[in-house]
């Protein structure tokens, strides 16, 4: 298993955010995490990344207990792509990818030829090698996300955590980013990403994890998870879920808009 979460709980003071979460995510799997604002999706990610450490329970990544790993060892297991990222300096896209080698070359070290080749390979893998020498600050939102995905690939971690990676992207860039992420899962990585779009989760994910009120409400095949009753319950909006193209696509439509 790539990630095993057992009886995970976390509180901010007296406010309990996560309560006894249990799930397992194997390799070759793209998991979309659904849930309304404030139910603990980002907190779950912070616990898995050990950015918040006051959780109880057990988290293992690739068979290794997170609590026993150093920061550098965790970086070899998990890569993180935040929701948004900006750079003050106009580093080339290649240099941003090369930053993933920092754990291997030290604070004042210089990237070796193999690190540079790995960075170019990662850019090529996500289809943007032609942007390698373009300043990161001059890239579009979608291009920046692809650079960060390339950086995660160059980090050589088997697991990637992505916090709402398409929240600020237009439709075209959303499709490009999600198609790239899905392909990485096909190639053997395990990827967990959060989204607020049930349609998106159904179209791209292998598994869908639903969080609500600090607990796992559902976890499994999107065809079993993404239903009218579940979407209406967690988002407090009555919807119809329509199936298209032989159930390859499901579309959620607010009932009040249909009845107008």
C-alpha positions in Angstrom: 0.0 0.0 0.0 1.2 3.5 -0.7 -0.7 5.2 2.1 -2.4 3.6 5.1 -4.4 5.9 7.5 -5.6 4.2 10.8 -7.8 5.9 13.4 -6.5 9.4 12.5 -7.9 12.2 14.7 -6.8 15.8 14.9 -8.0 18.8 16.9 -7.3 22.5 17.0 -7.6 23.0 20.8 -11.0 21.7 21.7 -12.3 21.8 18.1 -12.1 18.3 16.7 -11.5 18.5 13.0 -10.8 14.8 12.1 -12.3 11.9 13.9 -11.1 8.3 13.5 -10.3 8.3 9.8 -9.5 4.9 8.2 -8.6 4.3 4.6 -5.9 2.8 2.4 -4.6 4.0 -1.0 -2.6 1.7 -3.2 -0.1 2.6 -5.9 -1.4 3.3 -9.4 -4.3 5.1 -7.9 -5.7 8.7 -8.2 -7.9 9.6 -5.3 -10.1 12.7 -5.3 -11.2 14.0 -1.9 -14.6 15.6 -1.9 -16.3 17.6 0.9 -17.6 21.0 1.8 -15.4 23.8 3.1 -14.2 23.4 6.6 -14.5 19.6 7.0 -10.8 18.9 7.2 -9.5 18.2 3.7 -6.5 20.5 4.0 -6.0 19.4 7.6 -5.9 15.8 6.4 -3.2 16.7 3.9 -1.2 18.6 6.5 -1.3 15.5 8.8 -0.1 13.2 6.0 2.7 15.7 5.2 3.5 16.1 8.9 3.1 19.8 8.7 0.7 19.3 11.6 2.1 16.7 14.0 -0.3 16.7 17.0 -2.5 14.0 15.4 -3.3 10.7 17.0 -3.5 7.4 15.1 -1.1 6.0 12.6 -0.1 7.0 9.1 2.2 4.8 7.0 3.6 5.8 3.5 5.0 3.0 1.4 5.2 0.8 4.5 7.0 3.4 6.6 5.6 5.0 9.7 5.6 8.8 9.2 6.5 9.5 12.8 9.8 7.7 12.4 10.9 9.5 9.3 13.1 12.7 9.1 12.0 15.6 7.0 14.4 14.5 4.3 13.2 10.9 4.4 9.6 12.1 4.1 10.5 14.2 1.0 11.7 10.9 -0.6 8.2 9.4 0.0 5.8 12.3 -0.6 5.7 15.4 -2.8 3.3 18.3 -2.2 1.7 20.6 -4.7 -0.1 23.5 -3.0 -3.3 25.1 -4.2 -1.5 28.3 -5.4 2.2 29.2 -5.7 3.9 32.4 -6.6 7.6 33.3 -6.9 9.2 36.6 -6.1 12.1 35.9 -8.3 12.0 35.2 -12.0 13.6 31.7 -11.9 13.4 29.7 -15.1 10.9 26.9 -15.0 13.8 24.4 -15.1 15.3 26.0 -11.9 12.0 25.6 -10.1 12.0 21.9 -11.0 15.6 21.6 -9.9 14.6 22.9 -6.4 13.3 19.4 -5.8 16.9 18.2 -5.7 17.7 20.3 -2.6 17.3 17.4 -0.2 20.0 15.5 -2.1 22.6 18.2 -2.7 22.5 20.3 0.5 21.8 23.9 1.2 24.8 25.3 -0.6 25.4 22.5 -3.1 25.2 22.7 -6.9 22.9 20.4 -9.0 24.8 17.7 -10.8 24.3 16.7 -14.4 22.0 13.9 -13.4 19.8 16.3 -11.5 19.5 18.6 -14.5 18.7 15.7 -16.8 16.1 14.5 -14.3 14.5 18.0 -14.3 14.4 18.1 -18.1 12.9 14.6 -18.2 10.2 15.7 -15.8 9.3 18.8 -17.9 9.1 16.6 -20.9 6.9 14.1 -19.1 4.3 16.7 -18.5 4.6 18.2 -22.0 6.2 21.5 -21.2 9.9 21.1 -21.9 9.7 24.0 -24.3 9.0 26.2 -21.3 12.2 25.2 -19.5 14.0 28.5 -19.9 11.0 30.7 -19.6 10.7 32.7 -16.3 8.3 31.1 -13.9 6.7 34.5 -13.2 5.7 34.8 -16.8 3.8 31.5 -17.0 0.1 31.0 -17.0 -1.6 29.4 -14.0 -2.0 26.1 -15.8 1.7 26.2 -16.9 2.8 26.9 -13.3 0.8 23.9 -12.0 2.5 21.7 -14.6 5.9 23.0 -13.6 5.0 22.1 -10.0 3.9 18.6 -11.1 7.2 18.3 -12.9 9.0 19.3 -9.7 7.2 16.6 -7.8 8.2 14.0 -10.4 11.8 15.1 -10.2 11.6 14.7 -6.5 11.3 10.9 -7.1 8.5 10.5 -4.5 6.0 7.7 -5.2 3.1 9.8 -3.7 1.9 13.2 -4.6 -0.5 15.3 -2.4 -2.4 18.1 -4.3 -4.6 20.6 -2.6 -7.3 21.8 -5.1 -4.8 22.0 -8.0 -7.3 23.4 -10.5 -9.2 25.9 -8.4 -7.8 28.9 -10.2 -7.4 27.5 -13.7 -9.5 28.0 -16.8 -11.3 25.0 -18.4 -8.5 24.1 -20.9 -5.7 24.2 -18.2 -7.9 22.2 -15.9 -8.3 19.4 -18.4 -4.5 19.5 -19.2 -3.5 19.3 -15.5 -6.0 16.6 -14.6 -5.2 14.5 -17.7 -1.5 14.7 -16.7 -2.2 13.7 -13.1 -4.3 10.8 -14.2 -1.5 9.6 -16.5 1.0 9.7 -13.7 -1.3 7.5 -11.7 -1.4 5.1 -14.6 2.4 5.0 -14.6 2.6 3.8 -11.0 2.3 6.9 -8.7 -0.4 7.3 -6.0 -2.0 10.8 -6.1 -4.4 12.4 -3.6 -6.0 15.6 -4.6 -8.9 17.6 -3.3 -11.7 19.1 -5.4 -15.0 20.8 -5.0 -16.3 19.4 -8.3 -18.1 16.0 -8.1 -18.2 15.8 -11.9 -14.5 16.2 -12.0 -14.0 13.5 -9.4 -16.1 11.1 -11.3 -14.4 11.7 -14.6 -10.8 11.5 -13.4 -10.5 9.6 -10.2 -10.0 5.9 -9.5 -11.3 6.3 -6.0 -13.3 9.0 -4.3 -12.9 9.8 -0.6 -15.7 11.9 0.9 -15.1 13.8 4.1 -18.0 15.4 6.1 -18.2 16.5 9.7 -14.6 15.3 10.3 -15.3 11.7 9.2 -15.0 9.5 6.1 -18.6 9.5 4.8 -17.7 7.3 1.8 -14.7 5.8 0.1 -14.7 3.7 -3.1 -15.4 3.6 -6.8 -16.7 6.9 -8.0 -19.7 5.1 -9.6 -20.7 3.9 -6.1 -19.8 7.1 -4.2 -21.0 10.0 -6.4 -24.8 9.8 -6.1 -27.6 12.2 -5.9 -28.2 11.5 -2.2 -24.6 11.9 -1.2 -24.0 15.1 -3.1 -27.2 16.6 -1.8 -26.4 15.6 1.8 -22.8 16.9 2.0 -23.4 20.2 0.1 -26.9 20.9 1.3 -28.1 21.5 -2.2 -30.7 19.3 -3.9 -29.2 17.9 -7.1 -29.9 15.5 -9.9 -27.0 13.3 -11.1 -27.3 12.5 -14.8 -25.3 9.8 -16.5 -23.8 10.4 -20.0 -21.8 8.4 -22.6 -22.6 5.0 -21.1 -21.9 6.3 -17.5 -18.4 7.4 -18.4 -19.5 10.9 -17.2 -21.8 12.1 -14.5 -23.1 15.6 -14.2 -24.6 17.2 -11.1 -27.3 19.7 -11.8 -29.0 21.8 -9.0 -32.7 21.0 -9.0 -33.8 24.6 -8.3 -32.1 25.6 -11.6 -34.0 22.9 -13.5 -37.3 24.0 -12.1 -36.9 27.7 -12.9 
